[in-house]
Amino acid sequence: MLDKAELLLPAGSLVKLKTAVLYGADAVYAGTPDMCLRAQSKFSIDELQEGIEFVHARGKKIYLTLNLFMHNRDVAKLPSFTATLRELHPDGVLIADPGVFQYLKENAPELNLFVSTQANICSYAAVKFWQSLGAKLCVLGREVTFEEIKEIRQRCPDILLETFMHGAMCMSYSGRCLISNYLADRSANQGKCAHCCRWHYKLHLRLKDGTLKEIVINEDNKDVFEFLLEEDFRQGEYYEVVEDEHGGYLLNSKDMCLLPKLPDLLSVGLDSLKVEGRNKTEYYAGVVARAYRQAIDDWYSAPQTWDAARYMPELHTLQNRGYCLGFHNGKLTNISQNYEYTRTLGDWLFAGSIIRWEGDDAIMEIRNYIQSGEEFEFLIPASLQVVRLQLNEFIDALSGETSLKVSAGQGKAIRIRPDMWPAPLSEIKRLLPQYTIARKFQPLKGENAAMLHRKTAEFAQLCED
């Protein structure tokens, strides 16, 4: 068991890796496209090498993923991939398939073997099994409750334990899902999930003569009736099926956020607290890292005065599907599902990031449309503070031409000169190093604003109950 839990962030690309470390990650996890569960991984082997050197130079750790379930066609790749792993020297390798575990154990005995959440470890018996095979760390399944975590930690004191605390939830059992195979011929267990649980579906009726009739929901009847599901063994518990004229989202989970329960996770002695999201932006990596970094450090410093209310506003700046506590308190409730929409909502947008300093000029890559007079918040690493900056015109980083608006895309960047900052340049350069991210406020309106307000209130109430 470690003296202090590590904060583990996803690294879907080299920039995301560096951003996560800048904003406080103790460790990151990454993978390559053909041998992990993120087929959209943006890493090449050379970039992985650079990332490992970057992380180790700062006293941090990096874990590489080999957590797909292998078919015969994949086994032939194992020797070359194992050779690459031995050259890269990561701090650990995440594995789900027992055959892969055994192969690495025999052919790369110096590597630290970690067992991925895809192995569905939900009991102390499973932890002890993998430990007997030589595993150094076990990632617990998302389905494990806090009470179960406590017992697992008590019965397994001499192995590293990791759990997820933030990110997308899967409607299936820790990712063991076949819906994508069935509907899109893309295997979720081979890193190619089509996220069919986020799609919208429509209800139909089949008449006795075999014909199908669509249930038409419109302005005239949408408030007349509701669709409710009742499960045989939960009689009297009704689950609403929400559908509008576009369809419904029957399987769409909210996102996990265990920050309000962070004292539970830290006090029980978990070794690693993991954030999901290798396909998310560097803005996501930076915001989540700095919020949890501050929260973790503050709890260790003064647990008696720790208050989640200080950190939650930062996480609410992220686009999300609404937050839930996952299985932390026990079984899921209907509050954990988002039946209304699959898109993410939020009042803040990723404006851009400082990709480099050219002398005294900051070069900011633009990631969303910006126009004259808008104010940005540059997020200071190792702090919850920001530097606010309002620009009335934008200087193209390459041509030097000025404009009153800028659209994102194709590496579009602007130049921020020393006299534009609201503080002395020496202070700005100290506070805002390379990879600093910026956001802009763009409040939602109408129905979207109401949805976001309701989801935020539901989560606050859930945490109080």
C-alpha positions as CSV (number, residue, x, y, z in Angstrom):
1,M,0.0,0.0,0.0
2,L,1.3,3.5,-0.9
3,D,1.5,6.2,1.7
4,K,-0.5,8.5,-0.5
5,A,-3.0,7.7,-3.3
6,E,-1.8,8.6,-6.7
7,L,-3.9,10.6,-9.2
8,L,-4.0,8.7,-12.5
9,L,-5.0,10.6,-15.6
10,P,-5.6,9.3,-19.2
11,A,-3.2,10.3,-22.0
12,G,-4.8,9.8,-25.4
13,S,-2.0,11.8,-27.1
14,L,1.3,13.4,-26.3
15,V,-0.2,16.8,-25.7
16,K,-2.8,15.4,-23.3
17,L,-0.1,13.5,-21.5
18,K,1.9,16.7,-20.9
19,T,-1.2,18.7,-20.0
20,A,-2.2,16.1,-17.4
21,V,1.2,16.1,-15.8
22,L,1.3,19.9,-15.8
23,Y,-2.0,20.1,-14.0
24,G,-1.0,17.6,-11.3
25,A,-1.3,14.0,-12.4
26,D,1.0,11.6,-10.4
27,A,0.8,9.1,-13.3
28,V,-0.8,8.7,-16.7
29,Y,-1.9,5.7,-18.8
30,A,-1.6,5.4,-22.5
31,G,-1.7,2.9,-25.3
32,T,-1.1,2.2,-29.0
33,P,-4.0,1.7,-31.4
34,D,-3.8,-2.0,-32.2
35,M,-3.2,-3.5,-28.8
36,C,-5.4,-1.6,-26.3
37,L,-9.0,-0.6,-25.8
38,R,-8.8,2.8,-27.4
39,A,-8.6,2.3,-31.2
40,Q,-8.4,6.1,-31.7
41,S,-5.1,6.4,-29.7
42,K,-3.0,9.2,-31.2
43,F,0.3,7.8,-30.0
44,S,3.2,6.5,-32.2
45,I,6.0,4.6,-30.7
46,D,8.3,7.6,-31.0
47,E,5.7,9.8,-29.2
48,L,5.4,7.1,-26.5
49,Q,9.1,7.2,-26.0
50,E,9.0,11.0,-25.7
51,G,6.1,10.8,-23.3
52,I,7.9,8.3,-21.1
53,E,11.0,10.5,-21.0
54,F,8.8,13.6,-20.2
55,V,7.0,11.8,-17.4
56,H,10.1,10.2,-15.8
57,A,12.1,13.5,-16.0
58,R,9.4,15.0,-13.7
59,G,9.3,12.1,-11.2
60,K,6.0,10.8,-12.5
61,K,4.9,7.4,-13.8
62,I,3.4,6.0,-17.0
63,Y,1.5,2.8,-17.5
64,L,0.8,1.3,-21.0
65,T,-2.3,-0.7,-21.9
66,L,-2.4,-4.1,-23.4
67,N,-5.9,-4.7,-22.2
68,L,-7.8,-6.0,-25.3
69,F,-9.3,-9.5,-25.4
70,M,-7.1,-11.3,-27.9
71,H,-8.3,-13.4,-30.9
72,N,-6.0,-15.8,-32.7
73,R,-5.1,-13.1,-35.2
74,D,-3.8,-10.9,-32.4
75,V,-1.5,-13.4,-30.8
76,A,1.0,-13.2,-33.6
77,K,1.6,-9.5,-32.7
78,L,2.6,-10.3,-29.1
79,P,6.3,-11.0,-29.6
80,S,7.0,-7.7,-31.4
81,F,4.8,-5.7,-29.0
82,T,6.5,-7.3,-26.0
83,A,9.9,-6.4,-27.4
84,T,8.7,-2.8,-27.8
85,L,7.4,-2.7,-24.2
86,R,10.8,-3.9,-23.0
87,E,12.5,-1.1,-24.9
88,L,10.1,1.6,-23.6
89,H,10.4,0.6,-19.9
90,P,7.0,1.8,-18.7
91,D,6.2,1.7,-15.0
92,G,3.5,-0.9,-15.5
93,V,1.4,-2.7,-18.2
94,L,-2.4,-3.0,-17.9
95,I,-3.7,-6.4,-19.0
96,A,-7.1,-8.1,-19.0
97,D,-6.6,-11.3,-21.0
98,P,-5.0,-14.2,-18.9
99,G,-3.2,-15.4,-22.0
100,V,-1.5,-12.0,-22.5
101,F,-0.7,-11.9,-18.7
102,Q,1.0,-15.3,-18.9
103,Y,2.9,-14.5,-22.1
104,L,4.4,-11.3,-20.6
105,K,5.1,-13.0,-17.3
106,E,7.2,-15.6,-19.2
107,N,8.8,-13.4,-21.8
108,A,9.2,-10.0,-20.0
109,P,9.5,-10.9,-16.3
110,E,11.0,-7.4,-15.5
111,L,7.7,-5.7,-16.4
112,N,5.2,-4.8,-13.6
113,L,1.9,-6.5,-14.6
114,F,-1.3,-4.7,-13.7
115,V,-4.8,-6.2,-14.1
116,S,-7.2,-3.9,-16.0
117,T,-10.8,-3.1,-15.1
118,Q,-11.8,-5.3,-18.1
119,A,-10.9,-8.3,-16.0
120,N,-14.0,-7.5,-13.8
121,I,-12.3,-7.8,-10.4
122,C,-15.1,-7.4,-7.9
123,S,-14.0,-9.4,-4.9
124,Y,-11.0,-10.1,-2.7
125,A,-11.0,-13.6,-4.0
126,A,-10.3,-12.3,-7.6
127,V,-7.6,-10.0,-6.2
128,K,-5.9,-12.8,-4.4
129,F,-6.1,-15.0,-7.6
130,W,-4.3,-12.4,-9.7
131,Q,-1.8,-11.7,-7.0
132,S,-0.9,-15.3,-6.8
133,L,0.0,-15.1,-10.5
134,G,2.3,-12.2,-10.0
135,A,0.1,-9.1,-10.5
136,K,1.5,-6.0,-8.8
137,L,-1.8,-4.0,-9.0
138,C,-5.5,-4.7,-9.6
139,V,-7.9,-2.3,-11.0
140,L,-11.3,-2.9,-9.4
141,G,-14.4,-3.1,-11.5
142,R,-16.7,-0.1,-11.6
143,E,-19.4,-2.3,-10.1
144,V,-17.7,-2.6,-6.8
145,T,-19.4,-0.6,-4.0
146,F,-17.5,1.3,-1.3
147,E,-18.4,-1.2,1.4
148,E,-16.9,-3.9,-0.9
149,I,-13.8,-1.8,-1.5
150,K,-13.2,-1.6,2.3
151,E,-13.3,-5.3,2.7
152,I,-11.1,-6.0,-0.3
153,R,-8.5,-3.5,1.1
154,Q,-8.7,-5.2,4.5
155,R,-8.3,-8.7,3.1
156,C,-5.7,-7.8,0.5
157,P,-3.3,-5.4,2.3
158,D,-0.1,-6.2,0.4
159,I,-1.1,-5.5,-3.2
160,L,-1.7,-2.2,-5.0
161,L,-5.4,-1.4,-5.6
162,E,-6.9,1.1,-8.0
163,T,-10.4,2.3,-8.7
164,F,-12.1,4.6,-11.1
165,M,-13.4,7.9,-9.7
166,H,-14.3,10.0,-12.6
167,G,-15.5,9.6,-16.2
168,A,-17.9,7.9,-18.5
169,M,-19.9,4.9,-17.2
170,C,-20.6,1.8,-19.3
171,M,-24.1,0.3,-19.3
172,S,-22.5,-3.1,-19.5
173,Y,-20.3,-4.9,-17.0
174,S,-17.1,-2.9,-17.0
175,G,-17.1,-2.7,-20.7
176,R,-18.0,-6.4,-21.6
177,C,-20.6,-5.3,-24.1
178,L,-21.8,-6.9,-27.3
179,I,-24.2,-4.3,-28.5
180,S,-21.6,-2.6,-30.7
181,N,-20.7,-6.0,-32.2
182,Y,-24.4,-6.6,-33.0
183,L,-25.4,-3.2,-34.3
184,A,-22.1,-1.9,-35.8
185,D,-19.8,-5.0,-36.3
186,R,-17.3,-3.2,-34.0
187,S,-16.0,-5.0,-30.9
188,A,-16.0,-3.0,-27.7
189,N,-13.6,-5.6,-26.3
190,Q,-11.1,-4.9,-29.2
191,G,-11.1,-1.1,-28.6
192,K,-13.6,-0.2,-31.4
193,C,-16.9,0.5,-29.4
194,A,-19.5,2.4,-31.4
195,H,-21.1,3.6,-28.2
196,C,-24.5,2.2,-29.2
197,C,-25.7,2.8,-25.7
198,R,-25.6,6.5,-26.5
199,W,-27.8,6.2,-29.5
200,H,-31.5,7.1,-29.5
201,Y,-34.1,4.5,-30.1
202,K,-37.8,4.6,-30.9
203,L,-40.6,2.5,-29.6
204,H,-42.9,0.6,-31.9
205,L,-45.9,-1.7,-31.5
206,R,-46.3,-5.0,-33.2
207,L,-50.0,-5.8,-34.0
208,K,-51.4,-9.3,-33.9
209,D,-51.3,-9.5,-37.7
210,G,-47.5,-8.9,-37.6
211,T,-47.5,-5.3,-38.8
212,L,-45.4,-2.7,-37.0
213,K,-46.8,0.7,-36.0
214,E,-44.6,3.6,-34.9
215,I,-45.7,5.3,-31.7
216,V,-45.9,8.9,-32.7
217,I,-45.1,11.4,-30.0
218,N,-46.0,15.0,-30.7
219,E,-47.1,18.2,-29.1
220,D,-50.7,17.0,-28.7
221,N,-50.0,13.8,-26.8
222,K,-46.5,14.1,-25.3
223,D,-47.9,15.0,-21.9
224,V,-50.8,12.5,-21.9
225,F,-48.9,9.3,-21.0
226,E,-45.5,8.0,-19.9
227,F,-43.7,4.7,-20.8
228,L,-42.7,2.8,-17.6
229,L,-40.7,-0.4,-17.2
230,E,-41.2,-2.8,-14.4
231,E,-38.8,-5.7,-13.7
232,D,-40.3,-9.0,-12.3
233,F,-38.3,-9.0,-9.1
234,R,-38.7,-5.3,-8.5
235,Q,-42.4,-5.0,-8.5
236,G,-43.6,-1.5,-7.7
237,E,-40.4,0.1,-9.0
238,Y,-41.1,1.9,-12.2
239,Y,-38.4,3.1,-14.6
240,E,-39.4,5.9,-16.9
241,V,-38.6,5.5,-20.6
242,V,-38.3,9.1,-21.9
243,E,-38.9,9.6,-25.6
244,D,-39.6,12.7,-27.7
245,E,-40.2,13.1,-31.4
246,H,-36.5,12.2,-32.0
247,G,-36.5,9.0,-29.9
248,G,-35.3,8.0,-26.4
249,Y,-32.0,7.1,-24.7
250,L,-32.8,3.9,-22.9
251,L,-29.2,2.8,-22.1
252,N,-27.4,6.1,-21.6
253,S,-25.6,6.5,-18.3
254,K,-24.5,9.7,-16.7
255,D,-20.8,10.3,-16.0
256,M,-19.2,9.1,-12.8
257,C,-18.0,11.8,-10.4
258,L,-16.8,10.6,-7.0
259,L,-15.2,13.9,-5.8
260,P,-17.8,14.3,-3.1
261,K,-16.9,10.8,-1.9
262,L,-13.1,11.4,-2.1
263,P,-12.6,11.2,1.7
264,D,-14.0,7.6,1.5
265,L,-11.6,6.6,-1.1
266,L,-8.6,8.2,0.6
267,S,-9.3,7.1,4.1
268,V,-9.7,3.4,3.1
269,G,-6.1,3.4,1.7
270,L,-6.5,2.9,-2.1
271,D,-3.3,3.3,-4.0
272,S,-4.5,4.8,-7.2
273,L,-7.5,6.9,-8.2
274,K,-8.2,6.7,-11.9
275,V,-9.9,9.1,-14.3
276,E,-11.5,7.8,-17.6
277,G,-11.2,9.7,-20.8
278,R,-8.4,9.0,-23.3
279,N,-10.6,10.3,-26.1
280,K,-11.4,13.5,-24.3
281,T,-9.6,16.8,-25.0
282,E,-6.6,18.2,-23.1
283,Y,-9.0,20.7,-21.6
284,Y,-10.8,17.8,-19.9
285,A,-7.4,16.4,-18.7
286,G,-6.3,19.7,-17.3
287,V,-9.5,20.6,-15.5
288,V,-10.0,17.2,-13.9
289,A,-6.4,16.9,-12.9
290,R,-6.2,20.3,-11.2
291,A,-9.6,19.9,-9.4
292,Y,-8.7,16.4,-8.0
293,R,-5.1,17.4,-7.3
294,Q,-6.2,20.3,-5.2
295,A,-8.9,18.2,-3.5
296,I,-6.6,15.3,-2.7
297,D,-3.8,17.5,-1.3
298,D,-6.2,19.5,0.8
299,W,-7.7,16.3,2.3
300,Y,-4.3,15.0,3.3
301,S,-3.4,18.4,4.8
302,A,-6.7,19.0,6.7
303,P,-9.3,16.3,6.4
304,Q,-11.5,17.8,9.2
305,T,-12.2,21.0,7.2
306,W,-12.3,19.4,3.7
307,D,-15.4,20.4,1.7
308,A,-16.3,19.1,-1.8
309,A,-18.1,22.4,-2.5
310,R,-14.7,24.1,-3.1
311,Y,-13.9,21.8,-6.1
312,M,-17.2,20.8,-7.7
313,P,-17.7,24.2,-9.5
314,E,-14.5,23.4,-11.4
315,L,-15.8,20.0,-12.6
316,H,-19.1,21.6,-13.6
317,T,-17.2,23.7,-16.2
318,L,-16.7,20.5,-18.1
319,Q,-19.1,19.3,-20.8
320,N,-20.9,16.3,-19.2
321,R,-24.0,14.1,-19.4
322,G,-24.8,14.8,-15.8
323,Y,-23.0,13.3,-12.9
324,C,-23.7,10.3,-10.8
325,L,-21.9,8.3,-8.0
326,G,-21.7,5.1,-10.0
327,F,-22.0,2.1,-7.7
328,H,-20.3,3.8,-4.7
329,N,-23.4,3.7,-2.5
330,G,-24.7,0.3,-3.8
331,K,-27.1,-0.4,-6.6
332,L,-27.7,2.3,-9.2
333,T,-30.9,4.3,-9.2
334,N,-32.8,6.0,-12.1
335,I,-30.9,9.2,-11.2
336,S,-27.8,7.5,-12.6
337,Q,-29.3,7.3,-16.1
338,N,-29.8,10.1,-18.5
339,Y,-32.9,9.3,-20.6
340,E,-33.2,12.7,-22.2
341,Y,-30.1,13.3,-24.3
342,T,-26.8,11.8,-25.1
343,R,-24.9,15.0,-25.8
344,T,-22.7,16.6,-23.2
345,L,-23.8,20.0,-21.8
346,G,-21.9,22.8,-20.1
347,D,-21.6,26.6,-19.9
348,W,-17.9,26.7,-20.6
349,L,-16.0,25.9,-23.8
350,F,-12.4,25.0,-24.4
351,A,-11.0,28.2,-25.9
352,G,-7.5,27.1,-26.6
353,S,-4.0,26.4,-25.1
354,I,-0.6,28.0,-25.0
355,I,1.3,25.7,-27.3
356,R,4.6,27.6,-26.9
357,W,6.2,30.8,-25.9
358,E,8.2,32.6,-28.7
359,G,10.3,35.0,-26.7
360,D,7.8,37.1,-24.8
361,D,4.9,36.2,-27.1
362,A,2.5,33.5,-26.1
363,I,1.2,31.4,-29.0
364,M,-2.3,30.2,-28.3
365,E,-3.9,27.5,-30.5
366,I,-7.6,28.2,-30.9
367,R,-10.0,25.4,-30.2
368,N,-13.4,27.2,-30.4
369,Y,-14.8,30.2,-32.3
370,I,-13.8,33.4,-30.5
371,Q,-14.7,37.1,-31.3
372,S,-13.6,40.5,-30.2
373,G,-14.4,41.4,-26.6
374,E,-14.6,37.9,-25.2
375,E,-12.9,37.1,-22.0
376,F,-10.8,34.0,-21.5
377,E,-9.8,32.3,-18.3
378,F,-6.3,30.8,-18.4
379,L,-6.2,28.0,-15.8
380,I,-3.1,28.3,-13.5
381,P,-1.5,24.9,-12.8
382,A,-1.2,23.8,-9.2
383,S,-4.0,26.1,-8.2
384,L,-7.7,26.7,-8.6
385,Q,-7.0,30.3,-9.6
386,V,-7.2,31.8,-13.2
387,V,-5.7,34.6,-15.2
388,R,-8.5,36.5,-17.0
389,L,-7.7,38.1,-20.4
390,Q,-9.9,40.1,-22.7
391,L,-8.8,40.6,-26.3
392,N,-10.4,43.1,-28.8
393,E,-8.5,41.9,-31.8
394,F,-6.5,38.8,-32.7
395,I,-3.1,38.6,-34.2
396,D,-2.5,35.6,-36.5
397,A,0.6,33.7,-35.1
398,L,2.0,33.2,-38.6
399,S,1.0,36.1,-40.8
400,G,0.7,38.8,-38.2
401,E,-2.6,39.9,-39.7
402,T,-5.3,41.1,-37.3
403,S,-9.0,40.2,-37.2
404,L,-12.0,40.7,-35.0
405,K,-12.9,36.9,-34.9
406,V,-11.1,33.6,-35.3
407,S,-12.4,30.1,-36.0
408,A,-10.7,27.0,-34.8
409,G,-9.2,24.3,-37.1
410,Q,-6.1,23.3,-38.9
411,G,-3.8,24.5,-36.0
412,K,-5.1,28.0,-36.1
413,A,-3.2,30.1,-33.6
414,I,-3.0,33.7,-32.4
415,R,-0.1,35.7,-30.9
416,I,-0.6,37.3,-27.5
417,R,2.0,40.1,-27.0
418,P,3.4,41.2,-23.6
419,D,1.4,44.4,-23.4
420,M,-1.9,42.5,-23.7
421,W,-1.6,40.7,-20.3
422,P,-3.2,42.2,-17.2
423,A,-0.1,41.5,-15.1
424,P,3.7,41.8,-15.4
425,L,5.1,39.5,-18.1
426,S,7.5,37.8,-15.7
427,E,4.6,36.8,-13.5
428,I,2.5,35.7,-16.5
429,K,5.2,33.4,-17.8
430,R,5.7,31.9,-14.4
431,L,2.0,31.2,-14.0
432,L,1.2,30.1,-17.5
433,P,3.8,27.7,-18.9
434,Q,3.5,25.8,-22.2
435,Y,0.4,23.6,-22.3
436,T,-1.7,26.0,-20.1
437,I,-5.3,25.7,-21.2
438,A,-7.9,28.5,-21.5
439,R,-11.7,28.5,-21.5
440,K,-14.5,30.9,-22.3
441,F,-17.9,31.3,-20.8
442,Q,-20.8,30.6,-23.1
443,P,-24.0,30.1,-21.1
444,L,-26.6,27.6,-22.4
445,K,-30.1,28.9,-23.1
446,G,-33.6,27.6,-23.0
447,E,-34.2,23.9,-22.7
448,N,-30.5,23.1,-22.5
449,A,-29.9,25.5,-19.6
450,A,-32.9,24.0,-17.8
451,M,-31.5,20.5,-18.3
452,L,-28.1,21.4,-17.0
453,H,-29.5,23.1,-14.0
454,R,-31.7,20.1,-13.2
455,K,-28.9,17.6,-13.6
456,T,-26.6,19.6,-11.3
457,A,-29.3,19.9,-8.7
458,E,-30.0,16.1,-8.9
459,F,-26.4,15.3,-8.3
460,A,-26.1,17.7,-5.3
461,Q,-29.2,16.0,-3.8
462,L,-27.8,12.5,-4.5
463,C,-24.6,13.4,-2.6
464,E,-26.6,14.6,0.4
465,D,-28.9,11.6,0.6
